[in-house]
Amino acid sequence: MKKTLNLLGFLSSFTISTGIMFKIFHWPYAGIILFSGFLLLNFGFLPLFFFGRKNKSIEIQ
């Protein structure tokens, strides 16, 4: 799970950074790249992150 979380975090941050760079240079497809990066972040990384935190807090108690 940790490797998947790290991979999704890297991919989403890389995609968002690339989209920002495309926006700054006014290159085409910047909106699509940014949108896909935020999709990866919101539907991939964040659910796994909070699910893992919830499981850790249950194990500690």
MIGU-476419 format. One record per residue (C-alpha): residue number from 1; residue in one letter; x, y, z. Coordinates in steps of 0.2 Angstrom, whole numbers, always signed. Example, Ala and Ser with C-alpha at 12.3 -4.5 7.8 and 13.67 -1.06 7.14 Angstrom:
<recs>
<rec 1, 'A', <+62, -22, +39>>
<rec 2, 'S', <+68, -5, +36>>
</recs>
This chain:
<recs>
<rec 1, 'M', <+0, +0, +0>>
<rec 2, 'K', <+14, +12, +4>>
<rec 3, 'K', <+22, +10, -14>>
<rec 4, 'T', <+5, +13, -22>>
<rec 5, 'L', <+2, +28, -11>>
<rec 6, 'N', <+20, +35, -15>>
<rec 7, 'L', <+17, +31, -34>>
<rec 8, 'L', <+0, +40, -34>>
<rec 9, 'G', <+7, +55, -25>>
<rec 10, 'F', <+21, +57, -37>>
<rec 11, 'L', <+11, +55, -52>>
<rec 12, 'S', <-2, +67, -47>>
<rec 13, 'S', <+11, +80, -41>>
<rec 14, 'F', <+20, +78, -57>>
<rec 15, 'T', <+5, +79, -68>>
<rec 16, 'I', <-1, +95, -59>>
<rec 17, 'S', <+16, +103, -60>>
<rec 18, 'T', <+17, +99, -79>>
<rec 19, 'G', <-1, +106, -81>>
<rec 20, 'I', <+5, +122, -72>>
<rec 21, 'M', <+20, +123, -83>>
<rec 22, 'F', <+9, +121, -99>>
<rec 23, 'K', <-2, +135, -92>>
<rec 24, 'I', <+12, +147, -89>>
<rec 25, 'F', <+19, +144, -107>>
<rec 26, 'H', <+1, +144, -115>>
<rec 27, 'W', <+4, +127, -123>>
<rec 28, 'P', <-11, +117, -129>>
<rec 29, 'Y', <-19, +103, -118>>
<rec 30, 'A', <-14, +112, -102>>
<rec 31, 'G', <-32, +111, -95>>
<rec 32, 'I', <-33, +93, -99>>
<rec 33, 'I', <-17, +89, -90>>
<rec 34, 'L', <-21, +99, -75>>
<rec 35, 'F', <-39, +91, -74>>
<rec 36, 'S', <-31, +74, -75>>
<rec 37, 'G', <-19, +78, -61>>
<rec 38, 'F', <-32, +84, -50>>
<rec 39, 'L', <-42, +68, -54>>
<rec 40, 'L', <-28, +57, -49>>
<rec 41, 'L', <-25, +67, -33>>
<rec 42, 'N', <-44, +67, -27>>
<rec 43, 'F', <-49, +50, -33>>
<rec 44, 'G', <-33, +41, -31>>
<rec 45, 'F', <-21, +48, -18>>
<rec 46, 'L', <-32, +56, -5>>
<rec 47, 'P', <-44, +41, -3>>
<rec 48, 'L', <-29, +29, +0>>
<rec 49, 'F', <-20, +41, +11>>
<rec 50, 'F', <-35, +44, +23>>
<rec 51, 'F', <-40, +26, +22>>
<rec 52, 'G', <-23, +21, +28>>
<rec 53, 'R', <-23, +34, +42>>
<rec 54, 'K', <-40, +27, +48>>
<rec 55, 'N', <-33, +10, +48>>
<rec 56, 'K', <-18, +15, +58>>
<rec 57, 'S', <-28, +24, +71>>
<rec 58, 'I', <-39, +9, +73>>
<rec 59, 'E', <-24, -3, +76>>
<rec 60, 'I', <-16, +9, +89>>
<rec 61, 'Q', <-32, +9, +100>>
</recs>
